[in-house]
Amino acid sequence: MTAKRLASRLSEMESLSSPAVSASPLEPAPAEPLPALSHSQPANCKGPGNGDDLRAVLTGLTVGLGHGLMKVAEGRGMSSMHEKTWRAHLTAIISQTAHVKQSILQQACDKVEEYYRREEPDGVLNVDVSYDGTWAKRGHTLKIGAGAIIEVMTSLVIDVHVMSTYCQLCASVGERLRRDNDREYEEWLQGHQESSLCTRKYKGSAGGMEVRGALTMWRRSLEHVMRYATFIGDGDTKTLAALNEDKPYGAILVVKEECVNPQPSGKYSLTQ
């Protein structure tokens, strides 16, 4: 991610509470302000969060260092923040980004429904979509993958599902607790896995991520009064076979159309 794009994300994060912000035709609804978080004393915390701290957390996430970025700061004689404070900022960022994601996807679904209602005024809509999966990198050891559904006629992304076999908090906080106290670790792990903070939401092979993402999103399509009856994809038939075996729409089978101009495998990735 370039510095310009990171600065843009930070600016959007800090201005979510302002209804005057307009970044695209699909705008997120105003979110709750970020809580007042800082590594200083609580009495000195003012305003909707410490911008420098939020930038530090986002930068750590972007470069893949996480809280380890604070070690770099300490080595350069710069101010740092405690790991608990880091996690508090991380919780706030996760909450805000989840709100923005759901708001934009809901607006996209509303636009798609408006388009299809011209022909189907009532009932569940049969929507034509394009679906594909992508990964953070190539290879059998990858830890993060994602699937996206794009409605064909409007070209709007109407659903996204991210899968990960790794959680930074499980690897850091969890491992430390496990070494110190097994009982405390088990209690923490149960609560952590049930929360939105645990990113380890997938168990299985890297190659199965694309199929799992499709199953998850097809199953919840009816929540938006939509049925992804036809989808356009590459030559891989595993996704179609899994969908029709799962039968998310009962007796109605999913039909697949071949993509006539697919992008070469590996040309794009989550990091681009």
Secondary structure, DSSP 8 states (H G I E B T S, - for coil): --HHHHHHHHHHHHTTT-TT--SSSS------------SS-GGG--SSS-HHHHHHHHHHHHHT-GGGHHHHHHHTT-----HHHHHHHHHHHHHHHHHHHHHHHHHHHHHHHHHHTTT--SS-EEEEEEEEEEESSSSTT--EEEEEEEETTT--EEEEEEEES--HHIIIIIHHHHHH-HHHHHHHHHHHHHSTT------S-GGGHHHHHHHHHHHTGGGGTEEEEEEEE-S--HHHHHHHHH-TTTT---EEEE-SS---TTSS-TT-
